[in-house]
């Protein structure tokens, strides 16, 4: 998953659905969702096509309609408290966004029209964009319509993203642009090392605890063997891995901590080489 907008705005529906699925721990490709939905440039993606794409990922996408803003808000909050992402068709039914979280009067949304796309909206801001005036029903006094589409998984959700307002603000910082843009790569690499929490795990390690035990060793050894990368850079990169892991609540089984140490050392070394390059070694060079 990348938090970059899609190259074509008419793909905003599959883009929103993709991020809703990621929030449910089901990584998906926006291009494949667009193909299943039958998205096209002249009509975009309607709710029927999005529902078809959602079903292909073992999810339902019911439509819920309200005429009053406060009732719509109340039902939206019910789903968000259940950690269910909700798609909204906004801007006069011309654009799709996904709402992930509500916290202290603010909604965390992913919207391909905004920069960065992971943003925070107040209720008045969201209501203004969400409201649709049905002039076809009554041109002189059109009623308000608020439609929502909760993404309801048919599968057991083992991990969910916890995008708090604080986390969103952290990701919006300029220095975290690359983390935001390559979020999916971080998550996929971490899933090879970590696991979602489970009652069957015995004394699992959080990423914070794992790094408390092993960060100095990782930084010292990778810095020594590479020679050009600084300790501060390595600490910052490990902090990015920790941020992603904690967003999904990923842990390391204690029985797998030695292998995790080796895997993390490999990841950190490859990152250092990608950023700073590598000179000749044992007579070999590119």
C-alpha atoms as an extended CHARMM CRD file, in Angstrom:
* protein
*
       286  EXT
         1         1  UNK       CA              0.0000000000        0.0000000000        0.0000000000  PROA      1               0.0000000000
         2         2  UNK       CA              1.1610000000        3.4600000000       -0.8500000000  PROA      2               0.0000000000
         3         3  UNK       CA             -0.5640000000        6.6140000000        0.3490000000  PROA      3               0.0000000000
         4         4  UNK       CA              0.0920000000        8.2580000000       -3.0010000000  PROA      4               0.0000000000
         5         5  UNK       CA             -2.9890000000        9.1000000000       -5.0770000000  PROA      5               0.0000000000
         6         6  UNK       CA             -3.8290000000        6.9850000000       -8.0830000000  PROA      6               0.0000000000
         7         7  UNK       CA             -2.6290000000        8.3720000000      -11.4430000000  PROA      7               0.0000000000
         8         8  UNK       CA             -6.2200000000        8.7900000000      -12.7090000000  PROA      8               0.0000000000
         9         9  UNK       CA             -8.9410000000       10.3320000000      -10.5850000000  PROA      9               0.0000000000
        10        10  UNK       CA            -11.6210000000        8.0480000000      -12.0420000000  PROA      10              0.0000000000
        11        11  UNK       CA             -9.9660000000        5.1890000000      -10.1380000000  PROA      11              0.0000000000
        12        12  UNK       CA            -10.7800000000        6.8010000000       -6.7750000000  PROA      12              0.0000000000
        13        13  UNK       CA            -13.3690000000        4.0850000000       -5.9580000000  PROA      13              0.0000000000
        14        14  UNK       CA            -10.9630000000        1.1270000000       -6.1510000000  PROA      14              0.0000000000
        15        15  UNK       CA             -8.3230000000        3.3190000000       -4.4490000000  PROA      15              0.0000000000
        16        16  UNK       CA            -10.6630000000        3.8900000000       -1.4740000000  PROA      16              0.0000000000
        17        17  UNK       CA            -11.6850000000        0.2190000000       -1.3260000000  PROA      17              0.0000000000
        18        18  UNK       CA             -8.0590000000       -0.8700000000       -1.4580000000  PROA      18              0.0000000000
        19        19  UNK       CA             -7.2240000000        1.1700000000        1.6400000000  PROA      19              0.0000000000
        20        20  UNK       CA            -10.3140000000       -0.0410000000        3.4670000000  PROA      20              0.0000000000
        21        21  UNK       CA             -9.1500000000       -3.6190000000        2.8600000000  PROA      21              0.0000000000
        22        22  UNK       CA             -5.6180000000       -2.7790000000        3.9930000000  PROA      22              0.0000000000
        23        23  UNK       CA             -7.0770000000       -1.3930000000        7.2230000000  PROA      23              0.0000000000
        24        24  UNK       CA             -8.7360000000       -4.8020000000        7.7200000000  PROA      24              0.0000000000
        25        25  UNK       CA             -5.4080000000       -6.5770000000        7.2310000000  PROA      25              0.0000000000
        26        26  UNK       CA             -6.2120000000       -7.7080000000        3.6860000000  PROA      26              0.0000000000
        27        27  UNK       CA             -3.5630000000       -6.1990000000        1.3510000000  PROA      27              0.0000000000
        28        28  UNK       CA             -4.9910000000       -5.7250000000       -2.1490000000  PROA      28              0.0000000000
        29        29  UNK       CA             -3.9040000000       -4.1490000000       -5.4060000000  PROA      29              0.0000000000
        30        30  UNK       CA             -5.8990000000       -1.1700000000       -6.6370000000  PROA      30              0.0000000000
        31        31  UNK       CA             -5.3960000000       -2.1400000000      -10.2780000000  PROA      31              0.0000000000
        32        32  UNK       CA             -6.9070000000       -5.5870000000       -9.7030000000  PROA      32              0.0000000000
        33        33  UNK       CA             -9.8690000000       -4.1270000000       -7.8130000000  PROA      33              0.0000000000
        34        34  UNK       CA            -10.4300000000       -1.6800000000      -10.6660000000  PROA      34              0.0000000000
        35        35  UNK       CA            -10.3700000000       -4.5410000000      -13.1630000000  PROA      35              0.0000000000
        36        36  UNK       CA            -12.9110000000       -6.5780000000      -11.1720000000  PROA      36              0.0000000000
        37        37  UNK       CA            -15.1050000000       -3.5160000000      -10.6700000000  PROA      37              0.0000000000
        38        38  UNK       CA            -15.0040000000       -2.6990000000      -14.3730000000  PROA      38              0.0000000000
        39        39  UNK       CA            -13.8060000000        0.8390000000      -13.6880000000  PROA      39              0.0000000000
        40        40  UNK       CA            -13.5410000000        3.0280000000      -16.7800000000  PROA      40              0.0000000000
        41        41  UNK       CA            -12.5930000000        6.5980000000      -17.5000000000  PROA      41              0.0000000000
        42        42  UNK       CA            -16.0050000000        7.7620000000      -18.7460000000  PROA      42              0.0000000000
        43        43  UNK       CA            -18.0830000000        6.6780000000      -15.7330000000  PROA      43              0.0000000000
        44        44  UNK       CA            -15.6290000000        5.8210000000      -12.9410000000  PROA      44              0.0000000000
        45        45  UNK       CA            -16.9650000000        3.2620000000      -10.4610000000  PROA      45              0.0000000000
        46        46  UNK       CA            -20.4630000000        3.1560000000       -9.0030000000  PROA      46              0.0000000000
        47        47  UNK       CA            -21.5380000000        1.3740000000       -5.8080000000  PROA      47              0.0000000000
        48        48  UNK       CA            -22.6930000000       -1.7560000000       -7.6790000000  PROA      48              0.0000000000
        49        49  UNK       CA            -19.2840000000       -2.2170000000       -9.2880000000  PROA      49              0.0000000000
        50        50  UNK       CA            -17.4670000000       -1.5070000000       -6.0060000000  PROA      50              0.0000000000
        51        51  UNK       CA            -19.6540000000       -4.0730000000       -4.2400000000  PROA      51              0.0000000000
        52        52  UNK       CA            -18.5940000000       -6.6450000000       -6.8460000000  PROA      52              0.0000000000
        53        53  UNK       CA            -14.9380000000       -5.8630000000       -6.1800000000  PROA      53              0.0000000000
        54        54  UNK       CA            -15.5400000000       -6.0730000000       -2.4110000000  PROA      54              0.0000000000
        55        55  UNK       CA            -17.1840000000       -9.5020000000       -2.7590000000  PROA      55              0.0000000000
        56        56  UNK       CA            -14.1080000000      -10.7360000000       -4.6290000000  PROA      56              0.0000000000
        57        57  UNK       CA            -12.1760000000       -9.9780000000       -1.4220000000  PROA      57              0.0000000000
        58        58  UNK       CA            -14.7500000000      -11.7870000000        0.7490000000  PROA      58              0.0000000000
        59        59  UNK       CA            -16.3870000000       -8.5790000000        1.9640000000  PROA      59              0.0000000000
        60        60  UNK       CA            -19.8690000000       -7.1090000000        1.7170000000  PROA      60              0.0000000000
        61        61  UNK       CA            -20.5540000000       -3.4870000000        0.8230000000  PROA      61              0.0000000000
        62        62  UNK       CA            -24.1220000000       -2.6070000000        1.8610000000  PROA      62              0.0000000000
        63        63  UNK       CA            -25.5820000000        0.8240000000        1.1290000000  PROA      63              0.0000000000
        64        64  UNK       CA            -27.0180000000        2.8520000000        4.0200000000  PROA      64              0.0000000000
        65        65  UNK       CA            -28.9150000000        6.0640000000        3.3100000000  PROA      65              0.0000000000
        66        66  UNK       CA            -30.0010000000        8.8350000000        5.6710000000  PROA      66              0.0000000000
        67        67  UNK       CA            -31.8170000000       12.1280000000        5.1740000000  PROA      67              0.0000000000
        68        68  UNK       CA            -30.5690000000       13.8300000000        8.3320000000  PROA      68              0.0000000000
        69        69  UNK       CA            -26.9200000000       14.6800000000        8.9310000000  PROA      69              0.0000000000
        70        70  UNK       CA            -26.8800000000       13.8460000000       12.6330000000  PROA      70              0.0000000000
        71        71  UNK       CA            -28.4490000000       10.4270000000       12.1200000000  PROA      71              0.0000000000
        72        72  UNK       CA            -25.9100000000        9.7170000000        9.3690000000  PROA      72              0.0000000000
        73        73  UNK       CA            -23.0880000000       10.7730000000       11.6610000000  PROA      73              0.0000000000
        74        74  UNK       CA            -24.3870000000        8.5950000000       14.5120000000  PROA      74              0.0000000000
        75        75  UNK       CA            -24.4690000000        5.4720000000       12.3430000000  PROA      75              0.0000000000
        76        76  UNK       CA            -21.0760000000        6.2610000000       10.8370000000  PROA      76              0.0000000000
        77        77  UNK       CA            -19.6230000000        6.4610000000       14.3620000000  PROA      77              0.0000000000
        78        78  UNK       CA            -21.1000000000        3.0660000000       15.2400000000  PROA      78              0.0000000000
        79        79  UNK       CA            -19.1630000000        1.4280000000       12.4240000000  PROA      79              0.0000000000
        80        80  UNK       CA            -15.9580000000        3.3220000000       13.2120000000  PROA      80              0.0000000000
        81        81  UNK       CA            -16.1330000000        2.2460000000       16.8740000000  PROA      81              0.0000000000
        82        82  UNK       CA            -16.3160000000       -1.3230000000       15.5930000000  PROA      82              0.0000000000
        83        83  UNK       CA            -13.1580000000       -0.5950000000       13.5610000000  PROA      83              0.0000000000
        84        84  UNK       CA            -15.0840000000       -1.0220000000       10.3210000000  PROA      84              0.0000000000
        85        85  UNK       CA            -13.8300000000        1.2400000000        7.5040000000  PROA      85              0.0000000000
        86        86  UNK       CA            -16.5920000000        3.0710000000        5.6820000000  PROA      86              0.0000000000
        87        87  UNK       CA            -16.6330000000        4.2870000000        2.0840000000  PROA      87              0.0000000000
        88        88  UNK       CA            -18.3890000000        7.5920000000        1.3920000000  PROA      88              0.0000000000
        89        89  UNK       CA            -19.3540000000        9.0180000000       -1.9820000000  PROA      89              0.0000000000
        90        90  UNK       CA            -18.7430000000       12.7660000000       -1.6530000000  PROA      90              0.0000000000
        91        91  UNK       CA            -18.5480000000       15.9380000000       -3.7420000000  PROA      91              0.0000000000
        92        92  UNK       CA            -22.0170000000       15.5520000000       -5.2860000000  PROA      92              0.0000000000
        93        93  UNK       CA            -21.5840000000       11.8040000000       -5.7220000000  PROA      93              0.0000000000
        94        94  UNK       CA            -18.5230000000       12.3570000000       -7.8640000000  PROA      94              0.0000000000
        95        95  UNK       CA            -15.7070000000       11.0650000000       -5.6610000000  PROA      95              0.0000000000
        96        96  UNK       CA            -14.9680000000        8.2130000000       -3.2210000000  PROA      96              0.0000000000
        97        97  UNK       CA            -13.1190000000        8.4340000000        0.1100000000  PROA      97              0.0000000000
        98        98  UNK       CA            -12.7000000000        6.0110000000        3.0100000000  PROA      98              0.0000000000
        99        99  UNK       CA            -13.1800000000        6.9660000000        6.6610000000  PROA      99              0.0000000000
       100       100  UNK       CA            -10.9980000000        4.9350000000        9.0320000000  PROA      100             0.0000000000
       101       101  UNK       CA            -11.2350000000        6.4230000000       12.5100000000  PROA      101             0.0000000000
       102       102  UNK       CA            -12.9750000000        9.0060000000       14.6540000000  PROA      102             0.0000000000
       103       103  UNK       CA            -11.1480000000       10.6020000000       17.5630000000  PROA      103             0.0000000000
       104       104  UNK       CA            -11.9180000000       13.7110000000       19.6110000000  PROA      104             0.0000000000
       105       105  UNK       CA            -14.1820000000       15.2850000000       17.0020000000  PROA      105             0.0000000000
       106       106  UNK       CA            -11.9420000000       14.4720000000       14.0300000000  PROA      106             0.0000000000
       107       107  UNK       CA            -12.2680000000       11.8880000000       11.2630000000  PROA      107             0.0000000000
       108       108  UNK       CA             -9.2340000000       10.1660000000        9.7650000000  PROA      108             0.0000000000
       109       109  UNK       CA             -9.8350000000        9.7740000000        6.0200000000  PROA      109             0.0000000000
       110       110  UNK       CA             -7.9630000000        8.6350000000        2.9410000000  PROA      110             0.0000000000
       111       111  UNK       CA             -8.8000000000       10.8420000000       -0.0170000000  PROA      111             0.0000000000
       112       112  UNK       CA             -6.9180000000       10.8020000000       -3.3100000000  PROA      112             0.0000000000
       113       113  UNK       CA             -7.8440000000       14.4660000000       -3.9230000000  PROA      113             0.0000000000
       114       114  UNK       CA             -5.9110000000       15.6540000000       -0.8680000000  PROA      114             0.0000000000
       115       115  UNK       CA             -2.1660000000       15.9890000000       -0.4490000000  PROA      115             0.0000000000
       116       116  UNK       CA             -1.1270000000       14.0590000000        1.5110000000  PROA      116             0.0000000000
       117       117  UNK       CA             -4.0120000000       11.6850000000        0.9850000000  PROA      117             0.0000000000
       118       118  UNK       CA             -4.1030000000       10.4950000000        4.6130000000  PROA      118             0.0000000000
       119       119  UNK       CA             -5.8190000000       13.4290000000        6.2870000000  PROA      119             0.0000000000
       120       120  UNK       CA             -7.9710000000       14.6050000000        9.1810000000  PROA      120             0.0000000000
       121       121  UNK       CA            -11.3690000000       16.2870000000        8.7260000000  PROA      121             0.0000000000
       122       122  UNK       CA            -13.6890000000       17.8820000000       11.2670000000  PROA      122             0.0000000000
       123       123  UNK       CA            -17.3830000000       17.0010000000       11.2010000000  PROA      123             0.0000000000
       124       124  UNK       CA            -18.3990000000       20.2700000000        9.4590000000  PROA      124             0.0000000000
       125       125  UNK       CA            -15.7580000000       19.6420000000        6.7820000000  PROA      125             0.0000000000
       126       126  UNK       CA            -16.8600000000       16.0620000000        6.2270000000  PROA      126             0.0000000000
       127       127  UNK       CA            -20.5740000000       16.9030000000        6.3260000000  PROA      127             0.0000000000
       128       128  UNK       CA            -20.1500000000       19.6470000000        3.7160000000  PROA      128             0.0000000000
       129       129  UNK       CA            -18.5170000000       17.2330000000        1.2790000000  PROA      129             0.0000000000
       130       130  UNK       CA            -20.7510000000       14.2680000000        2.1320000000  PROA      130             0.0000000000
       131       131  UNK       CA            -24.1070000000       16.0250000000        1.7220000000  PROA      131             0.0000000000
       132       132  UNK       CA            -25.9020000000       15.5020000000       -1.5750000000  PROA      132             0.0000000000
       133       133  UNK       CA            -28.8540000000       17.7040000000       -2.5290000000  PROA      133             0.0000000000
       134       134  UNK       CA            -31.3940000000       15.6670000000       -4.5040000000  PROA      134             0.0000000000
       135       135  UNK       CA            -32.5280000000       18.2800000000       -7.0210000000  PROA      135             0.0000000000
       136       136  UNK       CA            -34.1040000000       15.5460000000       -9.1600000000  PROA      136             0.0000000000
       137       137  UNK       CA            -36.6340000000       15.0100000000       -6.3770000000  PROA      137             0.0000000000
       138       138  UNK       CA            -37.3350000000       18.6850000000       -5.6590000000  PROA      138             0.0000000000
       139       139  UNK       CA            -35.4360000000       21.3820000000       -7.5300000000  PROA      139             0.0000000000
       140       140  UNK       CA            -36.6750000000       24.2780000000       -5.3730000000  PROA      140             0.0000000000
       141       141  UNK       CA            -36.2220000000       22.5650000000       -1.9970000000  PROA      141             0.0000000000
       142       142  UNK       CA            -34.0210000000       19.4940000000       -2.5320000000  PROA      142             0.0000000000
       143       143  UNK       CA            -33.7420000000       17.0350000000        0.3760000000  PROA      143             0.0000000000
       144       144  UNK       CA            -30.3340000000       16.1230000000        1.7820000000  PROA      144             0.0000000000
       145       145  UNK       CA            -28.9600000000       12.6150000000        1.2500000000  PROA      145             0.0000000000
       146       146  UNK       CA            -26.0880000000       10.9860000000        3.1350000000  PROA      146             0.0000000000
       147       147  UNK       CA            -24.9960000000        7.5560000000        1.8780000000  PROA      147             0.0000000000
       148       148  UNK       CA            -22.3930000000        5.2910000000        3.4510000000  PROA      148             0.0000000000
       149       149  UNK       CA            -20.9400000000        1.9290000000        2.4680000000  PROA      149             0.0000000000
       150       150  UNK       CA            -19.3380000000        0.0080000000        5.3640000000  PROA      150             0.0000000000
       151       151  UNK       CA            -16.8170000000       -2.6370000000        4.2910000000  PROA      151             0.0000000000
       152       152  UNK       CA            -17.9780000000       -5.7260000000        6.1990000000  PROA      152             0.0000000000
       153       153  UNK       CA            -15.5310000000       -8.6610000000        6.1430000000  PROA      153             0.0000000000
       154       154  UNK       CA            -16.8440000000      -12.2110000000        5.9970000000  PROA      154             0.0000000000
       155       155  UNK       CA            -13.5000000000      -13.4220000000        7.3570000000  PROA      155             0.0000000000
       156       156  UNK       CA            -12.0320000000      -13.2340000000       10.8390000000  PROA      156             0.0000000000
       157       157  UNK       CA             -9.9710000000      -10.0530000000       11.0700000000  PROA      157             0.0000000000
       158       158  UNK       CA             -6.6620000000      -10.9010000000       12.7290000000  PROA      158             0.0000000000
       159       159  UNK       CA             -5.0220000000       -7.4840000000       12.4010000000  PROA      159             0.0000000000
       160       160  UNK       CA             -6.3540000000       -3.9820000000       11.8750000000  PROA      160             0.0000000000
       161       161  UNK       CA             -4.6590000000       -0.6750000000       11.3000000000  PROA      161             0.0000000000
       162       162  UNK       CA             -4.9630000000        1.8030000000       14.1520000000  PROA      162             0.0000000000
       163       163  UNK       CA             -4.6220000000        5.1860000000       12.4530000000  PROA      163             0.0000000000
       164       164  UNK       CA             -5.0350000000        7.6200000000       15.3140000000  PROA      164             0.0000000000
       165       165  UNK       CA             -4.9710000000       11.3550000000       14.6870000000  PROA      165             0.0000000000
       166       166  UNK       CA             -1.4740000000       11.4780000000       16.1810000000  PROA      166             0.0000000000
       167       167  UNK       CA             -0.2370000000        8.7800000000       13.8160000000  PROA      167             0.0000000000
       168       168  UNK       CA             -1.7120000000       10.5760000000       10.8190000000  PROA      168             0.0000000000
       169       169  UNK       CA             -0.0210000000       13.8140000000       11.8040000000  PROA      169             0.0000000000
       170       170  UNK       CA              3.2720000000       11.9480000000       12.1700000000  PROA      170             0.0000000000
       171       171  UNK       CA              2.9300000000       10.4780000000        8.6700000000  PROA      171             0.0000000000
       172       172  UNK       CA              2.0970000000       13.9120000000        7.2330000000  PROA      172             0.0000000000
       173       173  UNK       CA              5.4900000000       15.3220000000        8.2670000000  PROA      173             0.0000000000
       174       174  UNK       CA              7.7830000000       16.0430000000        5.2850000000  PROA      174             0.0000000000
       175       175  UNK       CA             10.5250000000       13.7760000000        6.6520000000  PROA      175             0.0000000000
       176       176  UNK       CA              8.1020000000       10.8140000000        6.5970000000  PROA      176             0.0000000000
       177       177  UNK       CA              7.0950000000       11.1840000000        2.9520000000  PROA      177             0.0000000000
       178       178  UNK       CA              8.9990000000        8.0600000000        1.8820000000  PROA      178             0.0000000000
       179       179  UNK       CA              7.4930000000        6.0070000000        4.7080000000  PROA      179             0.0000000000
       180       180  UNK       CA              4.0180000000        7.0690000000        3.6110000000  PROA      180             0.0000000000
       181       181  UNK       CA              4.7370000000        6.4240000000       -0.0730000000  PROA      181             0.0000000000
       182       182  UNK       CA              6.1570000000        2.9290000000        0.5270000000  PROA      182             0.0000000000
       183       183  UNK       CA              3.8830000000        1.8020000000        3.3430000000  PROA      183             0.0000000000
       184       184  UNK       CA              2.9570000000       -1.4590000000        1.6500000000  PROA      184             0.0000000000
       185       185  UNK       CA              6.5940000000       -2.5180000000        1.2570000000  PROA      185             0.0000000000
       186       186  UNK       CA              7.2220000000       -1.9100000000        4.9590000000  PROA      186             0.0000000000
       187       187  UNK       CA              4.1180000000       -3.8750000000        5.9340000000  PROA      187             0.0000000000
       188       188  UNK       CA              4.8500000000       -6.8360000000        3.6630000000  PROA      188             0.0000000000
       189       189  UNK       CA              8.4470000000       -7.0910000000        4.9090000000  PROA      189             0.0000000000
       190       190  UNK       CA              7.3480000000       -6.9060000000        8.5310000000  PROA      190             0.0000000000
       191       191  UNK       CA              4.7320000000       -9.6190000000        8.0160000000  PROA      191             0.0000000000
       192       192  UNK       CA              7.6130000000      -11.9590000000        7.1470000000  PROA      192             0.0000000000
       193       193  UNK       CA              9.0680000000      -11.2600000000       10.6090000000  PROA      193             0.0000000000
       194       194  UNK       CA              6.1040000000      -10.4230000000       12.8520000000  PROA      194             0.0000000000
       195       195  UNK       CA              2.6740000000      -11.8460000000       13.5280000000  PROA      195             0.0000000000
       196       196  UNK       CA             -0.6930000000      -10.4490000000       14.5870000000  PROA      196             0.0000000000
       197       197  UNK       CA             -1.2130000000      -10.8860000000       18.3410000000  PROA      197             0.0000000000
       198       198  UNK       CA             -2.8340000000      -14.1390000000       19.3990000000  PROA      198             0.0000000000
       199       199  UNK       CA             -3.8780000000      -15.7390000000       22.6810000000  PROA      199             0.0000000000
       200       200  UNK       CA             -1.9140000000      -18.8230000000       21.6120000000  PROA      200             0.0000000000
       201       201  UNK       CA              1.3990000000      -16.9480000000       21.6210000000  PROA      201             0.0000000000
       202       202  UNK       CA              3.5620000000      -17.2450000000       24.7000000000  PROA      202             0.0000000000
       203       203  UNK       CA              5.2130000000      -13.9900000000       25.8390000000  PROA      203             0.0000000000
       204       204  UNK       CA              5.3470000000      -12.2700000000       22.4140000000  PROA      204             0.0000000000
       205       205  UNK       CA              7.6290000000       -9.2660000000       22.0030000000  PROA      205             0.0000000000
       206       206  UNK       CA              6.3390000000       -5.9250000000       20.8030000000  PROA      206             0.0000000000
       207       207  UNK       CA              8.5630000000       -4.1810000000       18.2910000000  PROA      207             0.0000000000
       208       208  UNK       CA              9.3990000000       -1.6310000000       21.0030000000  PROA      208             0.0000000000
       209       209  UNK       CA             10.6100000000       -4.3810000000       23.3330000000  PROA      209             0.0000000000
       210       210  UNK       CA             12.4590000000       -6.1720000000       20.5400000000  PROA      210             0.0000000000
       211       211  UNK       CA             14.3380000000       -2.9870000000       19.6700000000  PROA      211             0.0000000000
       212       212  UNK       CA             15.0060000000       -2.2030000000       23.3240000000  PROA      212             0.0000000000
       213       213  UNK       CA             16.8420000000       -5.5200000000       23.5140000000  PROA      213             0.0000000000
       214       214  UNK       CA             18.5430000000       -5.5380000000       20.1290000000  PROA      214             0.0000000000
       215       215  UNK       CA             18.6910000000       -2.0280000000       18.6180000000  PROA      215             0.0000000000
       216       216  UNK       CA             22.2470000000       -1.2700000000       19.7790000000  PROA      216             0.0000000000
       217       217  UNK       CA             23.5160000000       -4.5580000000       18.3500000000  PROA      217             0.0000000000
       218       218  UNK       CA             21.7740000000       -3.9480000000       15.0100000000  PROA      218             0.0000000000
       219       219  UNK       CA             23.0350000000       -0.3740000000       14.7160000000  PROA      219             0.0000000000
       220       220  UNK       CA             26.6000000000       -1.2310000000       15.7510000000  PROA      220             0.0000000000
       221       221  UNK       CA             26.9420000000       -4.2360000000       13.4640000000  PROA      221             0.0000000000
       222       222  UNK       CA             25.3010000000       -2.7710000000       10.3410000000  PROA      222             0.0000000000
       223       223  UNK       CA             27.2000000000        0.4860000000       10.8240000000  PROA      223             0.0000000000
       224       224  UNK       CA             30.4800000000       -1.3960000000       11.2360000000  PROA      224             0.0000000000
       225       225  UNK       CA             30.0940000000       -3.5930000000        8.1600000000  PROA      225             0.0000000000
       226       226  UNK       CA             28.7430000000       -0.9000000000        5.8650000000  PROA      226             0.0000000000
       227       227  UNK       CA             31.0370000000        1.8610000000        7.0740000000  PROA      227             0.0000000000
       228       228  UNK       CA             29.2610000000        4.8630000000        5.5210000000  PROA      228             0.0000000000
       229       229  UNK       CA             25.8300000000        4.8770000000        7.1650000000  PROA      229             0.0000000000
       230       230  UNK       CA             25.5430000000        6.7300000000       10.4680000000  PROA      230             0.0000000000
       231       231  UNK       CA             24.0780000000        5.3780000000       13.6620000000  PROA      231             0.0000000000
       232       232  UNK       CA             21.4260000000        8.0970000000       13.7320000000  PROA      232             0.0000000000
       233       233  UNK       CA             20.2040000000        7.1070000000       10.2620000000  PROA      233             0.0000000000
       234       234  UNK       CA             19.9130000000        3.4790000000       11.3010000000  PROA      234             0.0000000000
       235       235  UNK       CA             17.9980000000        4.3810000000       14.4570000000  PROA      235             0.0000000000
       236       236  UNK       CA             15.5520000000        6.4830000000       12.4240000000  PROA      236             0.0000000000
       237       237  UNK       CA             15.0020000000        3.6270000000        9.9640000000  PROA      237             0.0000000000
       238       238  UNK       CA             14.3540000000        1.1750000000       12.7850000000  PROA      238             0.0000000000
       239       239  UNK       CA             11.8740000000        3.7020000000       14.1610000000  PROA      239             0.0000000000
       240       240  UNK       CA              9.9630000000        3.5510000000       10.8660000000  PROA      240             0.0000000000
       241       241  UNK       CA              9.7040000000       -0.2260000000       11.1240000000  PROA      241             0.0000000000
       242       242  UNK       CA              8.4870000000        0.1590000000       14.6950000000  PROA      242             0.0000000000
       243       243  UNK       CA              5.8650000000        2.7250000000       13.6560000000  PROA      243             0.0000000000
       244       244  UNK       CA              4.3500000000        0.4180000000       11.0250000000  PROA      244             0.0000000000
       245       245  UNK       CA              4.4380000000       -2.6150000000       13.3350000000  PROA      245             0.0000000000
       246       246  UNK       CA              2.7300000000       -0.7210000000       16.1400000000  PROA      246             0.0000000000
       247       247  UNK       CA              0.0750000000        0.6650000000       13.7800000000  PROA      247             0.0000000000
       248       248  UNK       CA             -1.0480000000       -2.9300000000       13.1490000000  PROA      248             0.0000000000
       249       249  UNK       CA             -0.2150000000       -4.2700000000       16.6150000000  PROA      249             0.0000000000
       250       250  UNK       CA              2.2790000000       -6.7630000000       15.1810000000  PROA      250             0.0000000000
       251       251  UNK       CA              4.4200000000       -8.7580000000       17.5990000000  PROA      251             0.0000000000
       252       252  UNK       CA              7.3660000000      -11.1620000000       17.4320000000  PROA      252             0.0000000000
       253       253  UNK       CA              6.9310000000      -14.6060000000       18.9980000000  PROA      253             0.0000000000
       254       254  UNK       CA              9.6620000000      -15.0090000000       21.5860000000  PROA      254             0.0000000000
       255       255  UNK       CA             10.6140000000      -18.3680000000       20.0900000000  PROA      255             0.0000000000
       256       256  UNK       CA             11.3050000000      -16.5840000000       16.7870000000  PROA      256             0.0000000000
       257       257  UNK       CA             13.2640000000      -13.6440000000       18.2060000000  PROA      257             0.0000000000
       258       258  UNK       CA             16.6820000000      -14.9420000000       17.0420000000  PROA      258             0.0000000000
       259       259  UNK       CA             15.4610000000      -15.3790000000       13.4910000000  PROA      259             0.0000000000
       260       260  UNK       CA             13.7880000000      -11.9500000000       13.6780000000  PROA      260             0.0000000000
       261       261  UNK       CA             17.1320000000      -10.4360000000       14.6840000000  PROA      261             0.0000000000
       262       262  UNK       CA             18.8070000000      -11.9520000000       11.6170000000  PROA      262             0.0000000000
       263       263  UNK       CA             15.9600000000      -10.8610000000        9.3080000000  PROA      263             0.0000000000
       264       264  UNK       CA             15.9670000000       -7.3250000000       10.6730000000  PROA      264             0.0000000000
       265       265  UNK       CA             19.7420000000       -7.0980000000       10.2600000000  PROA      265             0.0000000000
       266       266  UNK       CA             19.3480000000       -8.1510000000        6.6070000000  PROA      266             0.0000000000
       267       267  UNK       CA             16.6060000000       -5.5780000000        5.9940000000  PROA      267             0.0000000000
       268       268  UNK       CA             18.6000000000       -2.8210000000        7.6470000000  PROA      268             0.0000000000
       269       269  UNK       CA             21.7460000000       -3.7180000000        5.6790000000  PROA      269             0.0000000000
       270       270  UNK       CA             19.8980000000       -3.7540000000        2.3560000000  PROA      270             0.0000000000
       271       271  UNK       CA             18.3850000000       -0.3650000000        3.1840000000  PROA      271             0.0000000000
       272       272  UNK       CA             21.8440000000        1.0420000000        3.9930000000  PROA      272             0.0000000000
       273       273  UNK       CA             23.2650000000       -0.3150000000        0.7400000000  PROA      273             0.0000000000
       274       274  UNK       CA             20.3450000000        1.0590000000       -1.2830000000  PROA      274             0.0000000000
       275       275  UNK       CA             20.7930000000        4.5170000000        0.2300000000  PROA      275             0.0000000000
       276       276  UNK       CA             24.5890000000        4.7800000000        0.3640000000  PROA      276             0.0000000000
       277       277  UNK       CA             25.7690000000        2.2250000000       -2.1590000000  PROA      277             0.0000000000
       278       278  UNK       CA             28.5550000000       -0.2860000000       -1.7310000000  PROA      278             0.0000000000
       279       279  UNK       CA             32.0750000000       -0.2400000000       -3.0490000000  PROA      279             0.0000000000
       280       280  UNK       CA             34.1860000000       -3.1470000000       -4.1800000000  PROA      280             0.0000000000
       281       281  UNK       CA             34.2460000000       -6.1830000000       -1.8970000000  PROA      281             0.0000000000
       282       282  UNK       CA             36.4690000000       -9.2440000000       -2.3530000000  PROA      282             0.0000000000
       283       283  UNK       CA             37.3390000000       -7.9890000000       -5.8080000000  PROA      283             0.0000000000
       284       284  UNK       CA             33.6970000000       -7.8080000000       -6.8590000000  PROA      284             0.0000000000
       285       285  UNK       CA             31.8250000000       -4.6550000000       -7.8240000000  PROA      285             0.0000000000
       286       286  UNK       CA             28.9450000000       -3.7500000000      -10.0950000000  PROA      286             0.0000000000
